Structures are given as structure tokens and as C-alpha cells.
Amino acid sequence: MPLRTLLDPDHLPALDPRFAIDRPGLGLGSADHPPRILLLYGSLRPRSFSRLATEEAARLLKFFGAETRIFDPRDLPFPDQVIKDDHPTVHELREHALWSEGMVWCSPERHGQITGLMKAQVDHLPLSIGSVRPTQGRTLAVMQVSGGSQSFNAVNTLRLLGRWMRMFTIPNQSSIAKAYQEFDEKDRMKPSSYYDRIVDVMEELVRFTMLTRPHANQLVDRYSERKAAALKLDPTTDKFAMTHPHKQPA
């Protein structure tokens, strides 16, 4: 499976445990299983700062009680490069999307925008596969890294994409300026306000994921889709038959 192995998943040297809440989502929704979060990053450089920031986010999510998967896009073809997207890496990406309840998208800013690799991953996620929705009703946190001064072009584009994919993009976001200065020789993020913002964003993502979990099915139920599918109202419940947007964990 094209997933990255997270090194030192429990080592959080930049986190001050005196102020950290290890289960920020408690009491907001059903806790029968951990929040399932898929993380995507947008660069294939050997020392990719979007990947390193994504890995820091995954460690924090684990600390907050979530289950995470980091997708490795190195073998992903361009959209439309393979007939009917019949490629094992595309299939894997979609399976991980179906598994997830929320996502993190982290892109470098290149020429004032997200990278082609980041967009390709989103483009490989259709709004629906049959009656199953890989993105609709899921929560989303957006992040970006920059080589220069702080910018918000990439996160703004990711927000637009999240809305188009019918996801619930959380209010907070992370933008790391001069990212090459923010990681030490062991590729771990140094303590800083940029790191603290990632903590804020991941904490908020867990909360929103837990909060929307009991209602995700209802929140993405639409008249136009019920009409297109010719669904019938159940007179005993006054509800239409709906397909839950989240695949149950294996």
C-alpha cells in the first residue's frame, strides 16, 4: 500500500505537554472508534517540507487520539493518463479516502499556487463512486509551506477545492514561512508559533470530525440527489433511504 511509515510517532519534542489536551474531541460525538484521518502532501523532493509538516501533523493527530494514514503519491499518474483511472495507486488513494472521516491537505506554494502533484491527488478523488462518496461530508484541514515570506495563496486554493469536493473545511489553517528554517537536522519541526498553529489546527480538526460524525449522513443529504436516484420516503420514519458517505473501518 502506498502509505508512508511515520517515524517516531510518539515523539513530540516541540509540544509543551502542560498545555496539551490529549483527547480534545471527547463528548462531541460517538467515540466507538478513533477519528480516521487521511493526510496528503504535495512534493516529491527528498527533503520535502510539505511532507515533513504533514508528518508533524500526523504525530499530533495520533497524540489527540486519531488514527492516521499518510498517502505516498510518488507512483500516482496524472489524471487521464491511464484509461478509466485503472491504476493501482489511484485505487489505493480512493480506498484510503473512503476509509477516512477527515483529511489534511498540505501543499508547497509554487508560483503562487498549489503544486500539480497536490491538485492531481484531489483530481483523482471523484465526488461519487456509485452511491459512495469519497469526500462528501468529511472534515478537512489545510496547510501550506513557503520558501519565502508567509503567504496564504495555497491554503486559499485548498479551501476552494475542499468546498468543491463538498467537504467541511475547518476555520483554522497553517501557513509556514521560510520552511527550510523551521526544521532541524533530524527533520523535526522546531518549537515556534508556526508549530503551535499546527497543534491548533489538528486539535480543531479532531473536534470538528467528532462533532460532525453523528450527523455526516444527514448533512450531505440533498434533494437533487434523492430526486435523481428516485428514493422513496419511509412513512414510518419520515426519512429517505440514504447511503452513508463514510466506509466503515475494516
DAZIHU-V534244 format. One record per pair of residues at least 4 apart in sequence whose ideal C-beta (glycine too) atoms are under 7 Angstrom apart, sorted by sequence separation. I is the first residue (numbers start at 1). J is the second residue. If there is no record, write none. Layout:
{{I:J} {I:J}}
//
This chain:
{{16:20} {25:29} {44:48} {48:52} {49:53} {50:54} {51:55} {52:56} {53:57} {54:58} {55:59} {56:60} {57:61} {58:62} {59:63} {60:64} {62:66} {77:81} {82:86} {87:91} {88:92} {89:93} {90:94} {91:95} {92:96} {93:97} {94:98} {95:99} {96:100} {109:113} {114:118} {116:120} {117:121} {118:122} {119:123} {120:124} {128:132} {133:137} {146:150} {152:156} {153:157} {154:158} {155:159} {156:160} {157:161} {158:162} {159:163} {160:164} {161:165} {183:187} {184:188} {191:195} {193:197} {195:199} {196:200} {197:201} {198:202} {199:203} {200:204} {201:205} {202:206} {203:207} {204:208} {205:209} {206:210} {207:211} {208:212} {209:213} {212:216} {215:219} {216:220} {217:221} {222:226} {223:227} {224:228} {225:229} {15:20} {26:31} {43:48} {61:66} {77:82} {82:87} {85:90} {110:115} {114:119} {128:133} {129:134} {146:151} {162:167} {183:188} {190:195} {226:231} {233:238} {234:239} {62:68} {127:133} {163:169} {176:182} {183:189} {184:190} {189:195} {41:48} {43:50} {61:68} {107:114} {108:115} {162:169} {182:189} {183:190} {212:219} {233:240} {234:241} {42:50} {43:51} {107:115} {126:134} {127:135} {182:190} {41:50} {125:134} {127:136} {231:240} {25:35} {41:51} {58:68} {77:87} {125:135} {144:154} {159:169} {182:192} {231:241} {107:118} {144:155} {58:70} {143:155} {182:194} {41:54} {76:89} {105:118} {142:155} {75:89} {76:90} {226:240} {39:54} {55:70} {54:70} {142:158} {76:93} {142:159} {39:57} {155:173} {176:194} {39:58} {142:162} {155:175} {221:242} {71:93} {140:162} {152:175} {174:197} {37:61} {151:175} {174:198} {71:96} {150:175} {217:242} {220:245} {69:96} {140:167} {142:169} {150:177} {174:201} {217:244} {93:121} {97:125} {139:167} {140:168} {149:177} {172:200} {173:201} {217:245} {37:66} {39:68} {138:167} {139:168} {140:169} {141:170} {146:175} {148:177} {172:201} {216:245} {39:69} {44:74} {135:165} {136:166} {140:170} {143:173} {146:176} {148:178} {216:246} {34:65} {35:66} {36:67} {37:68} {38:69} {39:70} {40:71} {93:124} {94:125} {135:166} {139:170} {142:173} {143:174} {144:175} {145:176} {146:177} {147:178} {34:66} {39:71} {135:167} {147:179} {172:204} {34:67} {38:71} {146:179} {147:180} {90:124} {98:132} {145:179} {170:204} {94:129} {103:138} {105:140} {109:144} {170:205} {98:134} {102:138} {108:144} {97:134} {101:138} {102:139} {103:140} {104:141} {105:142} {106:143} {107:144} {108:145} {109:146} {97:135} {100:138} {102:140} {106:144} {127:165} {170:208} {85:124} {104:143} {122:161} {127:166} {24:64} {25:65} {94:134} {113:153} {114:154} {125:165} {168:208} {22:63} {23:64} {79:120} {112:153} {113:154} {22:64} {23:65} {78:120} {109:151} {22:65} {114:157} {122:165} {73:117} {76:120} {79:123} {109:153} {113:157} {114:158} {168:212} {76:121} {79:124} {109:154} {12:59} {57:104} {107:154} {73:121} {76:124} {6:55} {9:59} {54:104} {12:63} {107:158} {6:58} {54:106} {6:59} {9:62} {53:106} {105:158} {166:220} {50:106} {50:107} {38:96} {50:108} {143:201} {38:97} {49:108} {141:201} {141:202} {38:100} {36:99} {37:100} {40:103} {6:70} {36:100} {42:106} {141:205} {36:101} {37:102} {38:103} {39:104} {40:105} {41:106} {42:107} {43:108} {3:69} {4:70} {35:101} {37:103} {42:108} {139:205} {3:70} {35:102} {37:104} {3:71} {4:72} {2:71} {3:72} {139:208} {2:72} {139:209} {42:114} {43:115} {2:75} {42:115} {44:117} {139:212} {43:117} {42:117} {42:118} {137:216} {40:121} {137:219} {137:220} {136:220} {57:143} {2:89} {133:220} {2:92} {53:143} {1:92} {53:145} {50:145} {49:145} {104:205} {102:205} {102:209} {101:209} {137:245} {136:245} {132:243} {101:213} {131:243} {133:245} {132:247} {53:176} {49:179} {49:180} {52:183} {56:189} {49:183} {52:187} {60:198} {64:202} {60:199} {64:203} {66:206} {57:198} {61:202} {65:206} {56:198} {60:202} {64:206} {53:198} {57:202} {61:206} {101:246} {99:247} {98:247} {99:249} {35:206} {35:209} {13:188} {14:189} {35:210} {14:190} {14:191} {24:203} {28:207} {14:195} {25:206} {29:210} {21:203} {24:206} {25:207} {28:210} {29:211} {24:207} {28:211} {30:213} {15:199} {25:209} {29:213} {30:214} {25:210} {29:214} {36:249} {33:249}}
//
